[in-house]
Amino acid sequence: MNKIFFYSISAALAGFLFGFDTVVISGADKQLQALWGTSDAFHGSVVMAMALWGTVVGAIFGGIPTNKFGRKNTLIAIGILYFVSALGSSLVNDPYTFAFFRFLGGLGVGASTITAPAYVSEIAPANKRGKLVALYQFNIVLGILIAFLSNYLLRNTGEEPWRWMVGVEAIPAFLYILFVIGIPKSPRWLVSKGRMAEAKRILERINPGLDVSAKVQEIKTQSDTEITGENIFMKKYRFPLILAFLIAFFNQLSGINAFLYYAPRIFEAAGLGESTALLSSIGIGVVNLLFTLLGVFLIDKLGRKQLLLFGSIGYIISLSLVAAAFFLNWGGLWVPIFLFLFIASHAIGQGAVIWVFISEIFPNRLRASGQAFGSSTHWVLAAIIPSSIPYLFSTIGAGWVFAFFAFMMVLQLFFVIFMMPETKGKSLEELAEELSIKEISTTT
């Protein structure tokens, strides 16, 4: 189990770079707009959102190298993308080249949301899978916290602090590459490629005492039920496809990425000064980390559905209060307090659950494709929504934006209660059989 934990945390470090890369731009946000004199529309849709569009491309196509070249090799390539992106974006002198290098980092983020959870879910035992896959989310929020803290500490570094803010990511990216080089290949991926002997050797290495022959045979039997040439859009896989779409859809319609990208701007709009806004952003990172830890601890005890139920209720309350604070001009520390509650609700609910759940509901041969579908849904919305925030705030106002997010979380609550299945404690092979059978039974 110690080896599985080490390999899981090594792969999950891709999440640290995901979180850092996603949020580090928030500290450079207003500096870059002032430096290049760009309009709100250009700044939001190109300078700020280009990494997100890279993420969309990485999420859509990341399943291809994950399937063809394997989980491990794809994770190494992801680390290289992060490293090149960090160095390149810190050295440029115009918004277009900056956007290009941010796009490369986005490719890494998008692909990592497929490859890292798939890898961890495939090496983890069923009773620990939720916790181990959720290490990816833990690393995301740790990266978010460190990015907020890094932005604050580097805010007065040199004449152009933004260069240090975005460039420092090259250090953890290099360390991540070193870590992931040392992990074994996924035994389930090896079985899907017919490499049985290699799969057995790795299973013996990561899980001593396991009946390796029986496990390989179980994986092979389930894999053999998947006909070559099948895809996730076939009728038999409709139910897991709908589940992946809806959980990703509601994740972004909570407004989480819009908030993380523009946290200092939102706090300033609520009446806080610039330095106080940056400090409040660090507070958001701390709350996110603590409640993610709680979610990681509870996910294999209470289950995925129960956590998302708690999170949905917290979303509705917190987002409604944020909207009311803007409508009624409550000002002061009310908005940060309500947004701390929002982040706590996200961390223990969607944050802890989404990547675990999507990695569990598709069969072995189609897992990377299913992850790609769920991730691309998530990231298309994550690109569209944050890119529109500066425009929406300056036109209809922040209150209406947060009221809309609150309404969408009411719909998520209905999804959780009436549609979402529980996946805790079941092997990936059991879930593949149950969910495809469930889809067939509902249409006959």
N, C-alpha and C positions, 0 to 999 in steps of 0.2 A: 504493500500500500504506500510505503514511503517513496518508492520509485515512481509509482503512478502519480502521486502528489507532485513530485519534483518535475516530471514531464508535463503535467497539466499546467503548473504555474509557469513553466518556461514558455509553453505555447500561448498561454493566456496573457503573457507580457505584450503580445500584439495589441491587447486591449488597452494597456497603459499608453501606448503610442497613439492609439485611436483617440482616447480621451484627451491627451495632451494636445494632439494636432487639431482636434475639433475646437477646443476652447482657447488655445493660445492666441488666436487671431482676435479675440475680444479685447485684449489689452492694446493691440495695434490699431483697432478699428478707427477711432477718431483721428489718430495721428496720420494714418494713411490717407484718409479723406482730405485732411487739411494739407498734407504734403503735395498731393497730386491734383487738388482742386476739382474733384469729381462730383457729379450730381448724386443725389440720394439714390436715384434709380440705377445708375451705372455702378456706384459703390456697392450697393446691396446685391445686384445681380451678377456682377463680374468680380470685383476685388474680394468681396466677402464670400460669395457663394460658389466660386469656381472650384474650391476644394470639394464642396458638396456634389457638384456635377461630376467631378472625378470619382467620387464615392459611388455615384449612381452607375457609372460605367464599370467600376470595379466590382460592384455587386451583381450587375447583370451578367458579366462575362467571367467573373472569378470562379464559377463552378467548372469552367473548362480546364484550366490548369490544375485545379484541385483534383479533378477526376483523372486527367491524363498523366500528369507528372507526380501526383501524390500530394498528401497534406503537408508533409515535411518540406519538400522542395518549394512548394508554393509559399509556405511561411517564411522561408529564407528570402525569397524574392520580395515579399512584402517588406521585410526589414530594409532591404536595399532601396526600395522606393521611398520609404520614410527618410532615410539618411540623405539621399540625393535631394529630396524636396526641401528638407530643413536647410541644408547648406545653400542651395540655389536661391530660395526665396529670401534669404538674409542678405544676399549680395547684389540684388538687382536694383535698377534705378528707374523703372517705369512700371505702370500698373499691369501692362499686358504680359511682360515676362514674369512678374510676380505671380500673376494668375496662373501662368503655365506651370510653374514649379509647385504652386499650391494644388493644382490639378493632379500632379504626380503623387503627392501625399494622399490625396483623396482616393486615388486608385488603390493605395495600400489599405486605407480604412475600409473601403467597400469589400475588397477581397478578404480582409481579416475577419469580417463578420460572417463569412461563409466558412473559411478554412479552420480558424481556431476553435470555434464551438464544435464543428464536425469532428475534428481530431480528438478533442478531449472526450466528447460523448462516445467515441469509438474505442477508447482505451479504458474508460471508467467502468467499475462494477455498477450494477443497476441501483443498489441501495445508496451509493455515494455520487451518482451521476449528477444530480441536481446541484449539489454543493460544488463539485469539481468544475462543471461547466460554468457555474455562476462566478468562479474565480475570474473568468473573462470580464464579466460586468464589474467585479470588484476592482480589477485593474483599470477599467475604463474610468471609474469615478476617482480612483487614486490619481490617474493621469490628469483628470479635470482639476482636482485639488492642487496638485503640484503646478499645473499651468497657471491657475489663478495666483498662487503664491509666488511663482516665478515672475509673472507679470508685475506684481506689486514690488518685488525686490529689485527688478530691473528697470523700474519706471523712470529713473533719473540717470541711467547709464549712458554716457556719451551724448553726442548731439542728436542721434537718432535711436532712441531706446528700442524702437520696434524691431530693429535688425537683431539685437541681442535676444529679444523675446522669441522671435520665430526661429532663430539659428541655434539656440541652445538645445533644441530637440535632437540634433545630430548625435549628442552624447548618449542618451538612452537608446537611440536607434542602433548605434554601433554595438552596444552591450547586448541588446536583444538578438542581433545576428549571431553573436558568439554563443549565447545560450541555446538558441534553437538548432544550431548545427549539431548539438549533442543529443537531441531527442531521437528515439527510434521511429520507424515508419508505422503507420496505422495498420494493425493486423487485419482489420475488417477490409480496408482498401486492398491489402495484399491478397486476401481471399477472393475479392471481386475480380482481381487480375489473374487468378489461378495460381498464385505463388504460395502454395499451402505450406511447404517446408519452412519458408522464411517467416510466415505468419506464426507457425508453431514455435519457432525459436524466440520470437519477440514476446509472445504470450507467456512462455516459460520465464523469460527475463523480467517482465513487468509484474507478473502475478504468480510467484512460486506457490506450488501446492494446488493450483488449478488443474482440473482434468482437461489438459490442452486438446487432446484428440477429440473429446466429446464437444468441447466448445467450438472448435474449428468446424466440426461436422454440423453443429446447430447453425452456425453462420452460413455455411455452404448450402444447407437445406433451404433456409429462408431465401438466400440469394438465388437459388435455382428456381424458385417460384416466380422470380422477376424475369420476364422474357426479354431477351436481347432486343434493343430497339424501342423498349417502352419509354414513355416520358411522363412527367408529372401532370400533364394536361389530359391524360386518359381518364375515362369515366370512373374507373376503379379507385383513382387517387383524388377524386374531386373533394372529398371531405377534408383531408389534410391540407389540400391546396387552399380551400376556403378559410380554414383555421389560420394558416400562415399569413394569408392576405389580411384578415381582420385584426389579428394581434399587431401586425406591423402598421396597419392603417391607424388604429387607435393610439398606438405609441406616439406617432408624430402629431396626431390631432389633439394631443394633450398640450401641445405647444412647447415641449421640453427642449428641442433643439433651438427653436426661436429664442427661448429664454437664455440658454447657455451661451449662444453666440452674442447676445446683446445685453447680458446682465448689467454691466456698468452703465450702459445707456438707459436701461429701464429704471435703474436706481436713481440716476440723475433726473429722469423725467418725473420721478416721484418726489424730487426736492432735495436729494442728497448731493453733497459736494463731490468732486471728482475722486479725491483720495478716500473719502468715506464710502463711495460707491465701489471702489476697488477692494476695500477691506470687507465690505458686505459680500462681495463675490467670493472672497476666501471663506467667509462663513457658510456660504452656499456649498462650497466644496467639502467643508468639514461635516455638515449635516448629511450630505450625499454619501460620504464615506461611511459614517456611523450607521445609517439606516440600510445601506447596502450590506454591511457586515451582518446586521440583524437578519436581512433577507436571505443571505447565504446560509446562516445558521438554521433558519426555519424552513427552507425550501424543501428539504427531504423529510421534515417532520410534519408540517401542515399541508404541504403540497402546493403545486403551482396555482391551482384554481383559487384556493383560499387566500393566498397572498395577493392575487390580482383583484379579488373581491375587496379586501382591505384597502388596497391602493386606489381603486375606483372611487370608493366613498371619500377617501382623503382628497383625491383630485377635485371632486365636485365641491366640497366645502371650501378648500383653499382657493381655487380659481374663482369661485363666486365672491369670496372676500376680497381678492385682488381687484376684480372688476368693480366692486362696490367702493373700494378705496380710491380708485381713479375717478369714478363718477361723482363721488361726494367730497373729493379733495381732502382726504384724511391726512395725507402727507406724513412727515416725520418718519418714524421707524415702523409704521403699520405695514407698508408694502413689503419691506424686507422680512418681517415676521411671517406674513401670510405666504410669501414665496419660500421661506424655509419649510413651512408646512407642506407646500406643493412639492418641493424637492424630496422631503421625507416620504411622501406618498408615492412618488415616482420610484424612489430607490427600493422600497420594500415591495412594490408591486411590479409594474412593467419593467423597471430596470433589472430586477433580479430574475424575472421570469422569461422575457422575450427570447433571448438567445438560447436558453435551455430548452424552452418549449419547441421552437422551430427545429432545433437539432434532433429532437426526439421523434417527430411525427411522420417522417418519411422513411421508406425502406433503404437498406444499405446502398444499393446501386444508384438510387435517385436522391440520396441525402444531399449531395453537393448541389444538385439542380434545384431541390426544394429549398435549401438554404439560399441559393441565388435568387429564387423568386421572392421569398420573404424579405430578404435583405434589400433587393432592388425596389420593392414596394415601399419599404421603410425609407430608403434613401432618395427616391424620387420626391416623396413628400418632404423629406428633410432638406432638399434643395429648394423646393418651391416655397415652402412656408417662411424660413428665415430670410430669403431674398426679398420677400415682400414686406417685412416688418418695418423698415424705415419709412416706406411709402404709406403703409396703413396707419402707423402712429401719427404721421403728419397730416393725414386726411380724416379718417373716422375716429382716431383716438385710441389710446391703449385700453380704455374701459371696455369698448365693444369687442376688441380683439380677445381679451381674456374671458368675456362673457360667452363668446362663441366656443372657445376651448372648453369651458365648463359644460356647455350643452352637449358637446361631443362625448364628454366623459359619462354623461347620463346614458348615452347609447352604449358605451363600452360596458357599463354595469349590466345592462340587459344581455349583452353578448356573453359575459362571464356566467351569469346565472342560468341562462337557458341553452347555451350552445357548447361552451368550452368543456372538454373532457379532462379528467385528472390523469396524469401520466406518471406520477411518482411510483418508485419501487418496481417498475416493470422493465423487462429487458427490451432492447431495441427491436429484437425479433418479434416479441409478443406484441409490441405496439404497432409494428408494421402490419401484422396480421389483423389485429383488432380494428384499426382505423380504416383499412381498406374494406374489410367485411362490413363495418358499420355503414360506410358509404353505399355499398351495394344494397344492403338491407333497407335503406331508406328510399331507394329508387325502384324497388320491385313491388 
